[in-house]
């Protein structure tokens, strides 16, 4: 575990000497699910492409307003107003997208609600972005990596050894939930 936490290389054979077959299968299953989840979010980028393009344009207009302090105040204010208008139209477009496909919500970096009193402010740091966006306004998600999954598997093993519990009870409950979630995702994709 120390080698993993200090970013040193740990190969499958090293893990195989510590984890049993069930734990290795569980770890690999979790990694495959994490990869599939991230790929699913990447696929949703196409559906959000118009929204992303609208945000990019609004960001450019906002940056002009921020960086042109030599312009007269009226022009700067006009740029801010234009940026706000563009953010608002992007949010309206997002609302239409989400009303047609609410599953797109998971591809965003933050939850968004268009209910009264819960609307997003039309600004660069408050509008939702695609979770894989390179924008510096995106709220980074903590993606599961193979390293983090391996660390979790080793921590679980250590906790079970110290607590005297068996893996089968823990594994069965977690595997059932993950398997059901994967099946539901497949069904949702099939019906879309």
Secondary structure, 3 states (H helix, E strand, C coil): CHHHHCCCCCCHHHHHHHCCHHHHHHHHHHHHHHHHHHHHHHHHHHHCHHHHHHHHHHHHHHHHHHHCCCCCHHHHHHHHHHHHHHHHHHHHHHHHHHHHCHHHHHHECCCCCCCCCCCCCCCCCCCCCECCCCCCCCCCCCCCCHHHHHHHHHHHHHHHHHHCCCHHHHHHHHHHHHHHHHHHHHHHHHHC
